[in-house]
Amino acid sequence: MELTYIRAVNAALGWALRELPDTVVLGEDVAIPGGPFGATKGLRDEFGARVFDTPISESAMVGTALGMALDGMRPVVEVMYGDFLLVAMDQIVNQVANTHYVSNGQLRAPLVIRTQHGSTPGSCAQHSQSLEALFAHVPGLRVGLPATPDDAYQMLRAALVSDDPVLIMESRRLYPLKGEVDVDADVQAVGAARVVRPGRDVTIVTWGTLVAPCLEAAGVLAGDGIETEVVDLRWAAPIDAVTVAASASRTGRLVVVHEANRTGGLGAEVVAEAAERVGTRLRTIRRVATRDVRMPASPALSRAVLPSTETVVDAVREALTPTSASSS
């Protein structure tokens, strides 16, 4: 069926509350108002107290969810903005991610943290960050970045049945996006990238909000006879390095595109994995990312620092030039 991205999230939460009796949903305004962005609309009416509001305290939300998970429940926490995850870093990094390890495997923390991240016009520096690299760096966490309504549904369901803690980082820029969603599909496992457009000349690896612009760039390049393979990474942790390396090995050229700031971004890890696995068959590497600045409030200025279809096209053309250096 056709759903918007945000309605696909709602459908996955409804599925979990119906099929997994230990599931609860908590967070700021998730019950009576139906969620800050509408992801939980109608769930309180259908499932009652299993969907409940919390105080405005991200550390309390995540700490409460961890306690519930240790008691056999499957809590889903909504944190309004990805930037606000930083308020709960102690709970996420030192407690949630450590539970299984420090208990010598005796305890699990099957909880999901949903948030949305990335830039939208006028949202400025404290509501625009893309922080997936921070959390992908932490052993014990799984990190997913859905780019389509179907992945918003399928990846959230994968997270909801996982016995590991999973962070799903959605995009409010994509919330209105419509697409076909296979609501009857089998539940997926966490992990696995996807080739969303095959090609032979160059590989683009991207995720989240930039999948669509990269596909658009591939269409532009096709007009010049350049066949671009586009890989949607989908999961920042675990990274599907096998799929990335297989594509880069076939094309010999890799362009990694992400909305997060360039320095220390997840793109560097993708490049390193590909370079180690592919070796000298990988002739050219390029990274396209947001400039290393705070996000401006002005929509015009934010467009100037964010990657775009045009900057991706330019990077691919540069990667294909005979004099192109091995990396940038």
Secondary structure, 3 states (H helix, E strand, C coil): CEEEHHHHHHHHHHHHHHHCCCEEEEECCCCCCCCCCCCCCCHHHHHHHHEEECCCCHHHHHHHHHHHHHCCCEEEEEECCHHHHHHHHHHHHHHHCCHHHHCCCCCCCCCEEEEECCCCCCCCCCCCCCCHHHHHCCCCCEEECCCCHHHHHHHHHHHHHCCCCEEEEECCCCCCCEEECCCCCCCCCCCCCEEEECCCCEEEEECHHHHHHHHHHHHHHHCCCCCEEEEECCEEECCCHHHHHHHHHHHCEEEEEEEEECCCCHHHHHHHHHHHHHHHHCCEEEEEEECCCCCCCCHHHHHHHCCCHHHHHHHHHHHHCCCCCCCC
